[in-house]
Amino acid sequence: MATTNDSAHPNPVTAPQATIDLLKRLHVQSEEQEANIRLPDKNIGFGTNEVTVGDFKTIMSDKFIALDEDKCQFMYQLIRATGAKNIVEAGTSFGVSTIYLALAANANAADVGGKAIVIGTEHEPEKAERAKRYWAEAGAGVSEAIDLRVGDLQETLKTNLPTVDFLLLDIWTPMALPALKLCQPHMRPGAVILADNPIRSAEGYQELWAYIRAPGSGFQSLCVPYSHGLEMIVYYPPK
Ligand SMILES: C[S@@+](CC[C@H](N)C(=O)[O-])C[C@H]1O[C@@H](n2cnc3c(N)ncnc32)[C@H](O)[C@@H]1O
């Protein structure tokens, strides 16, 4: 995987060195874990015949599965460029990507005023607790910016959503479309959605692609060519 922390490709994230070091450490842990995950076929996923839902959840229950470091840095840049302050994350796990979201949204709020809010979603209570510990360690107002909703996002995102500037879909693919549909009525014109692994998980994302590529949907997307792809979707609500 590409990293962007050398002098030729500096890390765009503005944060105390201790926070940068924490992120680096968490990415390393996540990558080591992922390299050792043994599914019958690494490309299959949740709900397929080969791996039952129960098997998959058990295998993943103590895994980071963090968004790759280079994708996190791109996401940070994008949020800074678009000025997003109200963010929803579908799939928080141990909260690595959430730290980037909070840092970027806080920086935007510091530039123009107002408050940053990052709504995280995590089904597993143990993962949520560990995420909170990392956020406390990340310092710099990270925890304060995050509203973590523990439970099934199909319930937790039903109410109390602000105008959504940015949505990260980093979740088992069957949950991507439900998450998008819950956020869509709240999305500002020009809201940006990132969906991870559109190439590797093309099959799992079929319903999402059908929805966003339907004529008149208001969504426009392209695949940014990171490892396994990173879909960048922009929402222009139909007039
Ligand atoms: C790929 S991981 C997220 C990684 C995280 N974005 C990061 O970069 O650190 C996906 C997470 O989504 C959670 N999840 C799966 N289905 C969910 C649901 N219905 N509601 C909330 N969270 C769910 C899983 O427990 C898992 O921790």
The ligand as a MOL file (V3000), in Angstrom:
LIG
                    3D

  0  0  0     0  0            999 V3000
M  V30 BEGIN CTAB
M  V30 COUNTS 27 29 0 0 0
M  V30 BEGIN ATOM
M  V30 1 C -14.6740 -1.3730 7.5280 0
M  V30 2 S -15.1030 -1.1800 9.2000 0 CHG=1
M  V30 3 C -14.9680 0.5720 9.4520 0
M  V30 4 C -13.5510 1.0760 9.5540 0
M  V30 5 C -13.4280 2.5320 9.9390 0
M  V30 6 N -14.1420 3.3940 9.0250 0
M  V30 7 C -11.9690 2.9690 9.9800 0
M  V30 8 O -11.4320 3.3610 8.9380 0
M  V30 9 O -11.3530 2.8930 11.0510 0 CHG=-1
M  V30 10 C -16.8480 -1.3820 9.1400 0
M  V30 11 C -17.5390 -1.3560 10.5000 0
M  V30 12 O -18.9460 -1.2540 10.2750 0
M  V30 13 C -19.6060 -1.8890 11.3630 0
M  V30 14 N -20.9810 -2.2020 10.9660 0
M  V30 15 C -21.3910 -3.2100 10.1450 0
M  V30 16 N -22.7370 -3.1900 9.9880 0
M  V30 17 C -23.1900 -2.1370 10.7360 0
M  V30 18 C -24.4800 -1.5850 10.9670 0
M  V30 19 N -25.5780 -2.1230 10.4390 0
M  V30 20 N -24.5770 -0.4970 11.7690 0
M  V30 21 C -23.4590 0.0640 12.3240 0
M  V30 22 N -22.2040 -0.4240 12.1170 0
M  V30 23 C -22.0690 -1.5140 11.3420 0
M  V30 24 C -18.7520 -3.1180 11.6210 0
M  V30 25 O -18.9450 -3.6030 12.9380 0
M  V30 26 C -17.3400 -2.6050 11.3470 0
M  V30 27 O -16.6890 -2.2730 12.5540 0
M  V30 END ATOM
M  V30 BEGIN BOND
M  V30 1 1 1 2
M  V30 2 1 2 3
M  V30 3 1 2 10
M  V30 4 1 3 4
M  V30 5 1 4 5
M  V30 6 1 5 6
M  V30 7 1 5 7
M  V30 8 2 7 8
M  V30 9 1 7 9
M  V30 10 1 10 11
M  V30 11 1 11 12
M  V30 12 1 11 26
M  V30 13 1 12 13
M  V30 14 1 13 14
M  V30 15 1 13 24
M  V30 16 1 14 15
M  V30 17 1 14 23
M  V30 18 2 15 16
M  V30 19 1 16 17
M  V30 20 1 17 18
M  V30 21 2 17 23
M  V30 22 1 18 19
M  V30 23 2 18 20
M  V30 24 1 20 21
M  V30 25 2 21 22
M  V30 26 1 22 23
M  V30 27 1 24 25
M  V30 28 1 24 26
M  V30 29 1 26 27
M  V30 END BOND
M  V30 END CTAB
M  END
